[in-house]
Each structure stands twice: as structure tokens, then as C-alpha cells.
Amino acid sequence: MKDLRVIEDAGVAMVTAHGDFNPLQHLRRIAFELEIMKFRGAVVFDLLSCNGLSSNRFVQILFDGASFDRGSFSVIEDLDKKLRQEQDTLFRSNPEFLTRSVLSSLEISNF
């Protein structure tokens, strides 16, 4: 599972937490990768593995092409429906990432 991808039509970069990988603890490495990709804009973090199905599943930080603007950190409660569906599909197609998440067995079966 690739944990960083740029979604051209949405104009955002999506970073997916999984297993033991919490992307908010790896911002320097992610910034380096985004800089190589010459990306600027909103970076959305899907923290399902860490935060579960809570309202802070998705957060966003702006990236200026060289570094993150930590002051722009915000929780996204209403993520674009298409992006959310893509993320849900990604997790459904990788069930081992659901089982290594904070989700209960009931939440996993209902996911």
C-alpha cells in the first residue's frame, strides 16, 4: 500500500496511515517526497488506522512546496465524497490494514 499519492483531479496529496505508520510523526520525510514531486497545496491525512471512525479521521495541513504550514492544521469533518470512497476502497482492498488498526472487530466487519 502506497502511503502517499497525489490526486490530480482533486488537487490534493493524500497520505494514509496504516499499521505502525502514523504520518504525522513523519512530516519531514513526507515533505521531502512532496518537494521532489514539486507538489504545493493541501495534504490530507487519513488517520483511520490511528483514530478510527472518529470525527478526526481526516486532517489537513498546507504544504508550500518546501515545508508544512503547521499553523494550517485542521480537521476535515466533511471530506469530498469521492476522496472518502477512494480511501474506504483502499482499506477494504487491504484488510490486513484494517485488522492492524484501532477499529474493533465489529467496526471492521461493518466497514
N, C-alpha and C positions, 0 to 999 in steps of 0.2 A: 504494500500500500504506500503510495507516494504521499508524503505528509504536506507537501507544498505544491500548489498549482495555481497558475494564473488563468482566470476565466475571462477570456477576451470580451465576450458579448456583455458581460456584467460589469467589466472594468474594475474587477477586484482580484486580489490574491486570496486564496483560501488555504488555511493551514489547519490540518486535522490532528487533534490529539489522539493517541492510541496507546494501549498498554502502559508502559512506563514513561512514555514521551509526553510531557506537558510542555507545549511550545512556548508558553510564557516564561519558562526557565531557560529558553534557548534563543532569545531575541537577537543576540549578537550574531549567531550562526545564520538565522533566518534573514537578518538584514544583509549579511554578506551575499547570500544566494539571490536576494531580490535585487541588490545592486548589480550583480553580474547579469541578471535578466533585464536590467535597465527599467525596472518597474517603479512607478510612482503612483500613489493613491491609497485607497482603503485596503487594509489587510484584515480579513475576517478570520477569527479563530473559532473552530468548532471544538468545544470542550466537553462533548458528550461523555467521553471516557472518564474525565476528571470530575465533572459537575453533574452528570446525569441529565435528566429531562427537566431540570430547573430552569427558571427564567433567565439565568445567566449562562445558558449553554453556549450562546454565540456572543462574542465580544469583538470589538473593532478597535484598531489603532491605525492612525495615518502614517504612511511612510513617504518621506520626501525625496527618495532616490538614494539616500546615504544612511539615514537613521530613522528610527521611530520617534514620533512626537508623543512621548508618554503622557503628556497633558491632554491628548485627544482620546485617551482610553474611554470607551463607552460600552455599555451592554446593549445588545440589539435584541429587543423582545419580539419584533416583527420582521424577521429576515424574509427577503424576497422568496416567494413560494417555490419558484423553480430551483433556486440555490438550496433551499432546505430539502427539497425532494431529491436532488442530486446527492446531498450528504447522506440522507437516510438510505438511499440506494447503495451508496458506497459501504455503509456499515452493514446493511443486510447481505451484501455480497462477500463480506469478510466477517463471518460470525465469530471467529476467534477474537476479534477486536471487541465485540460486544461482551463476550464472556470474561475478558480481562478488564472490563470497565467497572465502574461503581454501580451499575444497574443491578437490580435484584433479578432473580430468575423469572419472576412474574413480569417485570418490565421488559426483559429480553424476549420472552415468549410473545408479549403483546406488541413488540417493536416490529 
